Amino acid sequence: MATAPEKLLLRLEWKVVRRLDGRLQGAHRTAHRGSGIDFTGLRPYTDADDARHIDWNVTARLDEPHLRVFTEDRELTVWLVLDRSASMAAGLPGRGKHDVLAELALVLARLFGRGGNRVGALLFDTGMLRVVPPGTSRRHTLRIGAELERTSESAGGATTDLAEMLDAAGRLARRRALVVVLSDFIGEGDWERSLQRLARRHEVVALRIVDTADDVLPEAGLIVVEDAETGEQLVVDSADPLLRVRFREAVDARDARLTAGMRRAGVPVHRIDTDRDLAEALVEVVARTRDRSP
């Protein structure tokens, strides 16, 4: 009998992977442009080129600067940093942030693995780490799915330390890699400094998973609001206009801080809403990634 990760991966392969296969590989060739190992020829040097690749022997013979051209290596190591904290449980049953994160992780692992790239995963749950070393096969993708299926005991209601999560990724990815962070980025810690450190060594992409519950306060009269990570509860009047204004301001301020921090670190952040078609969202991510490429 097929396991839950096997059933999920099979469904995703039919509905998402087949629609995206071939599109994702071209979006991320290598973090070291032009540094592949296969020499393919020479061409005249231009002002936009890296002078370090000038072939000085040929330049001296031809009395004109020429550049050595290499085949760009398409294979890379990909690390998926997966936020499994309590705030990621928000959303409708079967389509909450945890569910979307699991689908994204399996799709990305399968797509990158099919291209010959090695994919590893770091699962972070309020200070608890689980690591799946890099691999390429379908069975390896299922191993990541099995780890996602496991549930961790919450560590006493502490909020997610985003800095700790990013620092753990930096310690894990020793060689230059593509690091894809899947999180709602709700938490504490000086994450911006940690992100900058990570981005200096690796190519980093952030996929921010968002549910309507993160952004909208329902008009339902008196409701109990609970912090998913601390467990703190508070009874509020959701119809109170002042409360609604303050809630909206807090959401806007949170989003602005996140956007500014990502921009300063030079990390592209893509919003993935839980109610959106996953294939369409990833096609948009690929398109935006290519638009940013020099």
C-alpha positions in Angstrom: 0.0 0.0 0.0 1.3 3.4 -1.0 2.3 5.7 1.9 1.0 9.2 2.3 4.1 10.8 0.8 4.0 8.5 -2.2 0.3 9.3 -2.8 1.0 13.0 -2.5 4.1 12.9 -4.8 2.2 10.9 -7.4 -0.6 13.5 -7.4 1.9 16.3 -7.7 3.8 14.6 -10.5 0.6 14.5 -12.6 -0.8 17.9 -11.7 2.3 20.1 -11.2 5.6 18.5 -12.1 4.6 17.6 -15.7 3.5 21.2 -16.3 6.7 22.6 -14.9 9.3 20.1 -16.1 12.0 21.9 -18.1 11.0 25.4 -17.0 12.7 25.4 -13.7 16.2 24.2 -14.8 16.9 27.2 -16.9 16.0 29.6 -14.1 19.0 28.5 -12.0 22.1 27.5 -13.9 24.9 28.1 -11.5 25.7 30.6 -8.8 29.2 31.0 -10.4 28.4 32.3 -13.9 31.0 31.4 -16.5 33.0 29.2 -14.2 32.1 25.8 -15.6 34.9 23.3 -16.3 34.4 22.9 -20.1 36.3 25.3 -22.2 34.4 26.1 -25.4 36.4 28.8 -27.2 37.4 32.5 -27.3 35.6 35.7 -28.2 36.6 39.4 -28.2 36.5 41.1 -24.8 33.9 43.7 -24.1 33.6 46.3 -21.3 30.9 44.3 -19.6 33.0 41.2 -19.3 35.0 39.9 -16.3 38.7 40.8 -16.9 39.7 37.8 -14.9 38.7 35.5 -17.8 41.0 37.3 -20.4 43.3 34.9 -22.2 46.5 37.0 -22.1 48.5 34.7 -24.4 45.9 35.0 -27.1 45.5 38.7 -26.4 49.3 39.2 -26.9 49.3 37.2 -30.2 46.3 38.9 -31.7 47.0 42.4 -30.2 43.3 42.5 -29.1 41.8 41.4 -25.8 40.1 38.0 -26.0 38.0 36.2 -23.4 38.0 32.5 -22.6 34.5 31.1 -22.8 33.3 28.1 -20.7 30.2 26.0 -20.7 28.2 26.9 -17.7 27.7 24.1 -15.3 24.0 23.4 -14.9 24.3 21.0 -12.0 24.1 22.4 -8.5 23.3 21.5 -4.9 20.0 22.7 -3.7 19.1 23.1 0.0 15.4 23.4 0.9 15.0 25.2 4.3 11.6 24.2 5.6 9.9 26.1 8.4 7.8 23.6 10.4 7.0 25.9 13.3 3.5 26.3 14.8 2.5 29.4 12.8 2.8 27.3 9.7 -0.3 25.3 10.8 -2.6 28.2 10.0 -5.2 27.7 7.2 -8.0 25.4 6.1 -7.7 21.7 6.8 -5.8 20.1 3.9 -4.8 23.4 2.5 -3.0 25.2 5.3 0.5 26.6 5.2 2.0 23.2 6.3 0.3 21.5 3.4 1.4 24.0 0.8 5.0 23.9 2.2 5.0 20.1 1.8 3.7 20.3 -1.8 6.3 22.9 -2.7 9.1 20.9 -1.1 8.2 17.7 -3.0 7.7 19.5 -6.3 11.0 21.4 -6.0 12.9 18.3 -4.9 11.5 16.3 -7.8 12.1 19.0 -10.5 15.6 19.8 -9.4 16.5 16.1 -8.9 15.2 15.2 -12.4 17.7 17.7 -13.8 20.6 15.9 -12.1 20.9 18.3 -9.2 21.4 17.1 -5.6 18.7 18.3 -3.3 18.9 18.3 0.5 16.4 19.5 3.1 16.6 21.2 6.5 13.4 20.9 8.6 13.3 23.5 11.3 10.7 23.4 14.2 11.3 25.9 17.0 14.9 25.0 17.5 14.6 21.3 16.5 16.5 20.4 13.3 16.1 17.4 11.0 18.3 17.1 8.0 18.0 15.1 4.8 21.4 15.0 3.1 21.4 15.9 -0.6 20.3 13.3 -3.2 18.8 13.1 -6.6 16.4 10.1 -7.0 12.6 9.9 -6.7 13.2 7.7 -3.6 15.2 10.6 -2.1 12.2 13.0 -2.7 10.0 10.5 -0.9 12.5 10.5 2.0 12.0 14.3 2.3 8.2 13.7 2.2 8.5 11.1 5.0 10.4 13.6 7.1 7.7 16.2 6.4 5.1 13.7 7.5 6.6 13.4 10.9 5.4 15.7 13.6 7.7 17.3 16.2 6.9 18.2 19.7 6.6 21.9 20.2 9.4 23.4 22.3 7.4 25.1 25.0 5.6 27.8 23.0 8.7 29.7 22.0 8.4 31.8 18.8 10.3 30.8 15.7 13.8 32.2 15.8 14.3 33.0 12.1 17.9 33.9 12.6 18.6 30.5 14.1 16.9 28.8 11.1 19.0 30.7 8.6 22.2 30.3 10.6 21.6 26.5 10.7 21.2 26.6 6.9 24.5 28.4 6.6 26.3 25.8 8.7 24.8 23.0 6.7 25.5 24.3 3.2 29.3 24.4 3.3 29.8 24.5 -0.5 28.2 27.2 -2.6 24.6 26.2 -3.3 21.1 27.4 -4.1 19.2 27.8 -0.8 15.4 28.0 -1.1 13.8 29.1 2.2 10.1 28.1 2.5 8.5 29.9 5.5 5.8 32.4 6.4 8.6 34.5 8.0 6.6 35.0 11.2 9.0 34.9 14.1 11.7 36.7 16.0 15.5 37.1 15.9 17.9 39.3 14.0 17.1 37.3 10.8 18.2 40.1 8.4 21.8 39.8 9.5 21.7 36.1 9.2 20.1 36.3 5.8 22.9 38.6 4.6 25.5 36.2 5.8 23.8 33.3 4.0 23.3 35.3 0.8 27.0 36.3 0.7 28.0 32.6 0.3 25.0 31.2 -1.5 22.3 32.0 -4.0 19.2 32.4 -1.8 15.5 32.5 -2.8 12.7 33.0 -0.3 9.2 31.5 -0.9 6.9 33.2 1.6 3.8 31.0 2.2 0.8 33.1 3.2 -2.7 32.3 4.3 -5.7 34.6 4.4 -5.7 34.2 8.2 -2.3 36.0 8.3 -3.6 39.2 6.7 -7.3 39.5 7.4 -9.2 39.8 10.6 -12.7 38.2 10.2 -15.8 40.2 11.2 -17.3 37.7 13.6 -17.9 39.7 16.8 -16.2 38.4 19.9 -13.5 35.9 19.0 -10.6 34.2 20.7 -7.3 35.1 19.1 -4.5 32.7 19.8 -0.8 33.1 18.9 0.0 29.9 17.1 3.5 29.8 18.4 3.2 31.0 22.0 -0.3 29.7 22.7 -1.3 33.0 24.2 -5.0 33.7 23.9 -7.0 36.9 23.9 -10.7 37.7 23.5 -11.3 40.6 21.1 -14.2 42.2 19.3 -13.3 41.6 15.7 -15.9 44.2 14.6 -14.2 47.0 16.5 -13.1 49.6 13.8 -10.1 50.7 15.8 -8.9 47.1 16.3 -9.3 46.4 12.6 -7.3 49.5 11.6 -4.5 48.6 14.1 -4.5 45.0 12.8 -4.1 46.2 9.2 -1.4 48.6 10.2 0.5 45.8 11.9 0.2 43.6 8.9 1.4 46.3 6.6 4.3 47.1 8.9 5.3 43.4 9.0 5.2 43.1 5.3 7.2 46.3 4.8 9.9 45.1 7.2 10.2 41.8 5.4 10.4 43.4 2.0 13.0 45.9 3.1 15.1 43.2 4.8 15.0 41.0 1.8 16.0 43.8 -0.5 18.9 44.8 1.7 20.1 41.2 1.6 19.7 41.0 -2.1 17.3 38.0 -1.8 14.2 37.8 -4.0 11.1 36.9 -2.1 8.1 35.4 -3.8 4.6 35.2 -2.1 2.8 31.9 -2.4 -0.8 32.1 -1.2 -2.4 28.9 0.1 -5.4 29.3 -2.1 -3.5 29.7 -5.3 -2.8 27.0 -8.0 0.7 25.7 -7.2 1.9 25.3 -10.8 0.8 28.9 -11.7 2.6 30.3 -8.7 5.8 28.5 -9.5 5.6 29.5 -13.2 5.5 33.1 -11.9 8.4 32.5 -9.7 10.5 31.2 -12.6 9.5 34.1 -14.8 10.4 36.7 -12.1 13.7 34.9 -11.5 14.6 35.1 -15.2 13.7 38.7 -15.3 16.2 39.4 -12.6 19.0 37.5 -14.3 21.7 39.7 -15.9 
